[in-house]
Each structure stands twice: as C-alpha cells, then as structure tokens.
Amino acid sequence: MVFQNLYLARTAQGTLTLENVALTEIAKQFGTPTYVYSKQAIKDNFMAYAAALEGQAHQICYAVKANSNLSILKLLAQLNAGFDIVSGGELRRVLAIGADPKKIVFSGVGKSSEEIQQALQAGIGCFNIESASELDQIAQIAAVHGLKAPVSFRVNPDVDPKTHPYISTGLKENKFGVAFDTALDLYRKAAGMMSIAVKGIDCHIGSQIIDSEPYMQALDKVLDLVEALEKEGISLYHVDLGGGLGITYKNEVPPAVQEFLQAILQRYVKRGHAHRTFMLEPGRSIVGNAGLLLMRVQVLKPGASKNFCITDAAMNDYMRPALYQSYSEIVEVQANSSPSALYDVVGPVCESGDWLGKDRSLAVAQGELLALLSAGAYGMSMASNYNSRNRAAEVMVDGSVCTLIRQRETIEDQLAAELSCL
C-alpha cells in the first residue's frame, strides 16, 4: 500500500518503520499504546505552507488544538510558526515553549474573563472575536488594565465546506463567529472604542475540507467586507482565512498545499490586498499524516456474525471513530503470510461505541502489533481517562533516534489529582 506519511515504509523483512526506526523497537522500548510522530514529516508539512506563501507577507498560525504536545509546538516555533489557540491552557503551552506572543491569535466562542486578562497581559497578537458581548467584555477588561486589545472578528460567511457536520463551522446555524450581515456594524462599534485596536478579519469554515471552492467563496465574501470597511476609513492589517485543509485517511484527495494556495493568493492579489498580511490557521494538515497510534492485539474473539480484534488502544486513546464515525487505515506492523480475516478492531472500554475500525482485513495473531495511521491530529489532544485508563505515551522519531516526548500516564498520576471526601 502507499502510505500517506512519506517516511513510513516496510523493510525487506516486512517490518513497518517510521523514518529509520522499526515500530517493533519502539513498542519494545516504550510499550503500547503509544503515539509515534515523524519529526521530518511535521517539518515538511509546515514548510509546504511557508514555501507556497513566499513573497507574500504572511503568518502561519498552527492550530494548537490539533496536537498540543510541547515538543511539537517547540518544533513549529523554531520553524517560525505562530499559534492559533482556543483556551488559556493552550496559551500557557505556547508561552512555555517560548513562542512569540505577537504571533498568537486567540479564537473560541466562550473566552472567560480570566483567559482574556491572561492573554492581554501576555501581549498576544490578536483576539478573534466571536460575538458582540465578547467585544464588550474584552474592551472592559482592557480598559481596567490600561491596555488596548488587538482584535479581529471571526466572520461567519455561511459557506458550506462539504465536510462532517460536527466539524463544519462556517454555516449560519453553527455556533461560531459573528453573522456576516452584522459584521459591518460590529466593526464600526469596535473602531470607536478607546481600549480596542482593530487589526484584521478572520473566518474559519470547517475542518477536513478536501475541496478548494468553499475557501474561494469564503475569501470573496471576506474581501467584500474588507473593502466595505476600507470605504468607511476602517483599514485592516491582516486577513485570516483560518484552517481546515483535509488530509488523506482512506481515499480522499485533498489539493496539495501549493495548488491550494496558488489559486487563493491569485484572487487575493488580483483584488488588491497583497499589502495586507495573509494568515492561515492549519492544524490537521501539518500533523495528521505525521503520526500513528501503535497498539498491541490483546484478544482475537470470533463471533457468530463478527470477528473482533481487541487491542490495548481504545476510544479513550483515539476518539474520532466513536465521535465522527471516521476512518483510519489499520495495518500490521510485521507483515506475514498468514491467512487474513475480517475483524472489527475494538478496544477494551465498556462501550459499544469503542471501535477503531470496522471490517478490516488483517493477518494478525494475539500479541502482535498494529498501527493506526494518520493519527497525529485530534488523537492525543482528545484522549481521556474514561474507564480510568491511563493516557498513552508519545514518541518523536528523528532519523534513527526516537525520543519520549510524553511519559505514559499511571494510575498514580490520575489519583494524585483527586481529593478524598472522607
């Protein structure tokens, strides 16, 4: 098969390797379940955006929610990434790895007063405001602290991204952003506030989008609004088109980053906006295909109508199939010539929704290893302790070196955070 991560391959002996490290060796050293990432794949994915935007004033703000491991954030900061955050916790993470606060944008529909104050004092680059009440809240807090809050509005362009409804964010029935027909009035109001500095405009229409056309529609609507604001003397410094470019999980064919951005930038420049900083907030397309979930088969359980392959990874480790009915390739770490059978790959969690893949043809035995591919985004960042399970370890592969970047959680770690009521 053709692996979407270019650094994933099989040796002549049939062993799956990431860069120059065999997954069997990673399992031996760090155990399972474990998330494993290719450092080179992450770098290549990010640099594809940087290369496509060369010559245009730009800022690429990685969407931290996709994967918030400190080592991954630090790697991206070293590549000159900015960061798109959605919580005070994510702000603490990016500041902890030495990110430039001016390259941080703060999105999210329900920022708390504490989070706003924390971001103002850190000196972030911009708040992406998502409601009229949030504008008032930020203005009030900034005034109390004698600060001027840099803001843009996340405008909802009512564009259908043609993706899963749970990850569609740009339609008028979604909770995100401000309605397009109210945006002009909100900008007028913000421009007249002493503690507000209007900096730009933002939109984000969804995630796992594999068609460029919705982006073109959103861009045109956003630029229409920018031009209307310009006529009223409200000049914007940046235009942020958000993130959401999809990756290949099964047979999706998203546009290459260069192809995707070429058409967008041509439209952007043609309409006379090249002098404004162009911003993006990619996440999944940077880390998604760069990571996998390594797991071990615990039990093979034949049934009357289904065969079950029960692994030591579960829905608490990788939530996307249970949440979105999503698909990820699952492959044997050690290829063999044994007869294959159809299995539902499931975990040991006490839920019928605890599945990782259905009707998968696998040649596998109890105790052998499997790899769930394209798991670098929304895998570990959505993990939980459901059933009091410990969260997985994380490992970064760099050539022939693999480094533990997150220790496997223990039950002692879980219990230490809880207070006895006795």
Legacy VTK file of the C-alpha trace (Angstrom):
# vtk DataFile Version 3.0
C-alpha trace
ASCII
DATASET POLYDATA
POINTS 422 float
0.000 0.000 0.000
1.011 3.661 -0.432
1.488 5.359 2.937
0.416 8.997 3.244
3.340 9.639 5.584
6.274 9.542 3.177
8.587 8.450 5.992
6.573 5.292 6.753
7.789 2.179 4.942
8.364 -1.569 5.192
11.736 -3.243 5.281
12.524 -6.208 3.068
11.605 -8.366 6.063
8.145 -6.778 6.214
8.680 -4.658 9.353
6.992 -1.261 9.414
9.408 1.605 10.056
8.971 5.336 10.640
11.938 7.243 9.267
14.773 4.860 10.250
13.225 3.255 13.322
11.293 -0.022 13.399
7.940 0.240 15.182
8.689 -3.099 16.828
11.654 -1.462 18.574
9.530 1.489 19.699
6.961 -0.899 21.203
9.757 -2.827 22.937
11.259 0.336 24.405
8.156 2.372 25.260
5.267 -0.104 25.357
1.794 0.322 23.884
-0.461 2.106 23.185
1.907 4.839 22.043
1.560 7.748 19.644
4.550 7.958 17.302
5.374 11.037 15.195
7.815 11.734 12.370
9.730 14.952 13.001
10.636 15.275 9.331
7.027 14.846 8.195
5.878 17.648 10.511
8.650 19.922 9.221
7.888 19.125 5.592
4.159 19.721 6.049
4.708 23.097 7.676
7.359 24.189 5.198
4.988 23.405 2.315
2.811 26.282 3.562
5.818 28.562 4.043
7.085 27.856 0.528
3.657 28.411 -1.036
3.346 31.807 0.698
6.854 33.013 -0.087
6.784 36.556 -1.452
3.501 37.398 0.271
3.506 38.967 3.743
2.064 36.133 5.812
1.780 34.387 9.173
1.047 30.670 9.562
-0.619 30.106 12.950
-0.654 26.409 13.797
-3.976 25.306 15.337
-2.832 24.031 18.728
-5.999 22.003 19.296
-4.878 19.512 16.628
-1.949 18.344 18.766
-0.652 20.325 21.710
2.419 18.325 22.715
5.134 20.733 23.855
7.821 19.150 21.678
5.676 19.537 18.567
4.866 23.140 19.468
8.547 23.899 20.044
9.491 22.354 16.693
6.927 24.521 14.910
8.016 27.666 16.787
11.562 27.013 15.570
10.154 26.983 12.031
8.695 30.485 12.645
5.118 29.336 13.215
2.587 31.423 15.035
-0.192 29.744 17.018
-3.982 29.690 16.940
-5.241 28.952 20.456
-8.718 28.384 21.894
-8.103 28.334 25.657
-5.978 29.714 28.442
-4.380 26.296 28.787
-3.224 26.386 25.173
-1.857 29.886 25.772
0.197 28.569 28.691
1.529 25.786 26.484
2.741 28.024 23.666
4.247 30.524 26.085
6.006 27.650 27.874
7.924 26.745 24.712
8.968 30.359 24.121
6.531 31.336 21.378
6.410 34.992 20.354
3.176 36.335 21.910
2.703 38.658 18.915
2.273 35.565 16.730
-0.603 34.188 18.814
-4.262 34.548 17.822
-6.944 33.621 20.355
-10.122 32.085 18.902
-13.112 30.478 20.631
-16.719 31.332 21.383
-16.549 31.375 25.183
-13.376 33.044 26.412
-13.504 33.619 30.163
-12.561 36.882 31.840
-9.505 35.164 33.294
-8.405 33.914 29.875
-8.867 37.359 28.305
-6.855 39.005 31.073
-4.134 36.357 30.786
-3.877 36.890 27.013
-3.845 40.695 27.300
-1.053 40.619 29.858
0.923 38.214 27.676
0.642 40.686 24.785
-0.889 38.352 22.188
-1.184 39.430 18.563
-4.959 39.306 18.206
-8.264 38.160 19.670
-10.603 36.600 17.111
-13.912 37.919 18.499
-16.977 35.733 18.008
-19.844 37.760 19.498
-20.939 41.294 20.313
-20.865 40.544 24.041
-17.293 39.304 23.752
-16.278 42.636 22.211
-17.747 44.467 25.204
-16.084 42.056 27.629
-12.632 42.428 26.073
-12.986 46.211 25.850
-13.937 46.454 29.523
-11.078 44.236 30.743
-8.545 46.061 28.560
-9.738 49.420 29.881
-9.388 48.286 33.506
-5.767 47.323 32.848
-4.977 50.409 30.779
-4.365 48.317 27.677
-5.524 48.401 24.072
-6.764 44.979 22.933
-5.877 43.960 19.350
-8.928 42.365 17.727
-10.417 40.939 14.597
-13.884 39.493 14.118
-14.377 35.902 13.139
-16.977 36.421 10.439
-19.295 33.565 9.566
-19.533 33.629 5.743
-22.322 30.988 5.591
-20.310 28.770 3.226
-20.875 25.004 3.128
-17.462 23.291 3.490
-18.920 19.895 2.469
-17.472 18.071 5.445
-18.786 16.198 8.506
-21.487 18.296 10.263
-19.613 18.109 13.583
-16.593 19.859 12.048
-18.448 22.343 9.865
-18.078 25.809 11.394
-18.920 28.371 8.712
-22.672 27.944 8.232
-25.180 30.327 9.739
-26.572 27.582 12.006
-23.140 26.975 13.580
-22.222 28.476 16.958
-19.016 30.037 15.647
-18.304 33.572 14.539
-20.492 36.631 14.025
-23.184 36.717 11.353
-21.957 38.198 8.103
-24.740 40.788 7.929
-23.917 42.124 11.412
-20.146 42.330 10.952
-20.049 45.844 9.493
-21.872 47.330 12.471
-19.617 45.461 14.903
-16.501 46.809 13.198
-17.925 50.330 13.373
-18.550 49.880 17.090
-15.084 48.423 17.732
-13.375 51.217 15.795
-14.919 53.748 18.174
-13.775 52.030 21.382
-10.774 53.562 23.171
-9.488 50.235 24.527
-9.814 48.327 21.218
-7.398 48.269 18.266
-8.991 46.799 15.139
-6.351 44.699 13.400
-7.949 42.300 10.940
-10.658 39.891 9.915
-10.906 36.146 10.407
-13.027 33.271 9.171
-12.909 29.504 9.598
-15.410 27.384 7.700
-14.621 23.878 8.945
-12.185 21.007 9.100
-11.103 18.090 6.881
-12.068 20.058 3.765
-10.846 18.497 0.515
-12.341 20.971 -1.981
-10.810 24.414 -2.596
-14.036 26.010 -3.835
-15.557 26.714 -0.378
-12.387 28.619 0.524
-12.676 30.723 -2.618
-16.293 31.546 -1.768
-15.341 32.474 1.799
-12.399 34.592 0.624
-14.568 36.591 -1.764
-17.151 37.321 0.933
-14.464 38.311 3.439
-12.741 40.608 0.930
-16.093 42.211 0.088
-16.391 43.124 3.751
-12.772 44.355 3.942
-13.420 46.674 1.000
-16.650 47.951 2.540
-14.752 48.734 5.758
-11.995 50.486 3.824
-14.562 52.854 2.321
-15.589 53.817 5.849
-11.996 54.525 6.876
-11.543 51.267 8.817
-8.333 49.740 7.481
-7.369 46.172 8.335
-3.801 44.920 8.635
-4.437 41.223 8.100
-6.869 38.777 6.537
-7.059 35.363 8.232
-8.668 32.591 6.180
-8.476 30.054 9.011
-7.529 26.410 8.583
-9.287 23.173 7.787
-7.449 21.736 4.763
-8.038 17.988 4.813
-5.694 15.021 4.666
-5.977 11.519 3.249
-7.350 8.957 5.697
-8.679 6.480 3.141
-9.286 7.644 -0.429
-9.727 11.411 -0.022
-7.726 13.508 -2.475
-7.215 16.972 -0.982
-5.353 19.540 -3.067
-1.628 19.878 -2.477
-0.782 22.917 -0.352
0.954 24.683 -3.263
-2.029 24.110 -5.555
-4.493 25.080 -2.825
-2.795 28.373 -2.012
-1.869 29.373 -5.550
-5.472 29.995 -6.577
-6.305 31.711 -3.290
-3.314 34.059 -3.455
-4.010 34.900 -7.077
-7.520 36.007 -6.092
-6.168 37.841 -3.028
-3.621 39.793 -5.055
-5.938 40.433 -8.004
-8.419 42.089 -5.694
-5.725 44.449 -4.418
-4.946 43.064 -0.952
-1.322 41.970 -1.294
-0.263 44.721 1.143
-2.221 43.057 3.955
-0.679 40.167 5.886
-2.286 36.917 4.795
-2.860 34.476 7.652
-3.804 30.818 7.919
-4.538 28.512 10.870
-3.667 24.970 9.676
-3.552 22.075 12.125
-4.555 18.658 10.815
-2.685 19.119 7.521
0.571 19.672 9.443
0.448 16.848 12.000
-2.300 14.461 10.856
-0.396 12.190 8.493
2.802 12.662 10.502
1.627 10.453 13.372
0.311 6.966 14.128
-1.052 5.063 17.101
0.923 1.921 17.904
-1.096 -0.772 19.659
-0.950 -4.464 20.568
-3.565 -7.163 19.969
-4.895 -8.428 23.289
-7.578 -10.883 22.177
-8.930 -12.312 18.922
-12.570 -13.101 19.533
-14.572 -14.900 16.810
-18.309 -14.304 16.848
-21.445 -15.527 15.103
-21.556 -12.546 12.737
-18.401 -10.569 13.575
-14.795 -11.278 14.431
-13.299 -8.922 16.979
-9.671 -7.869 17.253
-9.402 -6.381 20.738
-6.382 -4.122 21.212
-4.840 -2.292 24.141
-5.812 1.014 22.491
-9.397 2.210 22.803
-11.817 5.076 22.250
-10.262 6.978 25.147
-6.976 6.957 23.202
-8.457 7.741 19.793
-11.920 9.287 19.920
-12.500 10.153 16.254
-14.174 6.879 15.113
-16.660 6.955 18.005
-17.283 10.690 17.616
-17.315 11.101 13.829
-17.541 7.515 12.506
-14.199 8.375 10.932
-11.880 6.032 9.062
-8.162 5.475 9.577
-6.044 2.769 7.993
-5.018 -0.015 10.391
-2.072 -2.143 9.300
0.054 -4.983 10.642
3.411 -3.794 11.966
5.005 -7.080 10.926
3.723 -8.300 7.581
3.321 -12.046 7.315
1.902 -14.684 5.012
-0.746 -15.946 7.447
-4.345 -16.104 6.198
-6.221 -12.860 6.740
-9.687 -12.464 8.213
-12.193 -9.651 8.607
-12.182 -8.021 12.038
-13.778 -5.143 13.832
-10.820 -3.566 15.635
-12.034 -2.519 19.064
-10.732 -1.598 22.487
-11.462 -2.904 25.990
-13.601 0.094 27.048
-17.082 -0.813 28.264
-18.961 0.876 25.388
-20.343 -0.480 22.114
-19.023 2.725 20.564
-15.473 1.695 21.449
-14.185 0.826 17.996
-11.199 1.924 15.932
-12.009 0.267 12.628
-14.731 -1.972 11.199
-14.482 -4.849 8.726
-10.698 -4.698 8.373
-8.814 -7.473 6.614
-5.889 -8.368 8.869
-3.404 -11.224 9.140
-2.724 -10.962 12.840
-2.330 -13.051 15.985
-2.724 -12.330 19.671
0.243 -10.344 20.986
1.186 -8.844 17.626
1.354 -5.134 16.847
-0.936 -2.946 14.754
-0.534 0.674 13.651
-3.480 3.034 13.240
-2.295 5.560 10.674
-2.952 9.282 10.152
-3.453 9.718 13.901
-1.266 12.754 14.520
-4.199 15.196 14.706
-7.037 15.030 17.235
-5.676 11.800 18.684
-3.752 12.544 21.840
-5.322 16.000 22.143
-8.780 14.387 22.543
-7.650 11.494 24.762
-9.328 10.911 28.121
-9.210 8.757 31.240
-12.547 7.052 30.553
-12.763 3.738 32.442
-9.822 5.114 34.490
-7.498 4.207 31.646
-4.096 5.839 31.504
-3.342 8.081 28.567
-0.769 6.839 26.074
2.900 7.711 25.756
4.128 9.897 22.865
7.372 9.411 20.944
9.103 11.574 18.310
11.240 9.900 15.653
14.080 11.912 14.138
16.046 9.826 11.656
17.329 6.836 13.618
16.664 8.433 17.026
13.386 8.124 18.923
12.674 10.320 21.931
9.945 10.040 24.543
8.047 13.361 24.444
5.268 12.399 26.844
5.507 9.824 29.593
2.828 7.168 29.791
0.319 8.188 32.435
-0.016 5.971 35.513
-2.964 5.346 37.790
-0.954 7.134 40.481
-0.918 10.226 38.250
-4.698 10.055 37.984
-5.284 9.543 41.711
-2.858 12.293 42.716
-5.127 14.960 41.251
-8.183 13.856 43.215
-9.120 14.881 46.741
-10.631 12.423 49.171
-14.008 13.368 50.608
-13.559 11.098 53.639
LINES 1 423
422 0 1 2 3 4 5 6 7 8 9 10 11 12 13 14 15 16 17 18 19 20 21 22 23 24 25 26 27 28 29 30 31 32 33 34 35 36 37 38 39 40 41 42 43 44 45 46 47 48 49 50 51 52 53 54 55 56 57 58 59 60 61 62 63 64 65 66 67 68 69 70 71 72 73 74 75 76 77 78 79 80 81 82 83 84 85 86 87 88 89 90 91 92 93 94 95 96 97 98 99 100 101 102 103 104 105 106 107 108 109 110 111 112 113 114 115 116 117 118 119 120 121 122 123 124 125 126 127 128 129 130 131 132 133 134 135 136 137 138 139 140 141 142 143 144 145 146 147 148 149 150 151 152 153 154 155 156 157 158 159 160 161 162 163 164 165 166 167 168 169 170 171 172 173 174 175 176 177 178 179 180 181 182 183 184 185 186 187 188 189 190 191 192 193 194 195 196 197 198 199 200 201 202 203 204 205 206 207 208 209 210 211 212 213 214 215 216 217 218 219 220 221 222 223 224 225 226 227 228 229 230 231 232 233 234 235 236 237 238 239 240 241 242 243 244 245 246 247 248 249 250 251 252 253 254 255 256 257 258 259 260 261 262 263 264 265 266 267 268 269 270 271 272 273 274 275 276 277 278 279 280 281 282 283 284 285 286 287 288 289 290 291 292 293 294 295 296 297 298 299 300 301 302 303 304 305 306 307 308 309 310 311 312 313 314 315 316 317 318 319 320 321 322 323 324 325 326 327 328 329 330 331 332 333 334 335 336 337 338 339 340 341 342 343 344 345 346 347 348 349 350 351 352 353 354 355 356 357 358 359 360 361 362 363 364 365 366 367 368 369 370 371 372 373 374 375 376 377 378 379 380 381 382 383 384 385 386 387 388 389 390 391 392 393 394 395 396 397 398 399 400 401 402 403 404 405 406 407 408 409 410 411 412 413 414 415 416 417 418 419 420 421
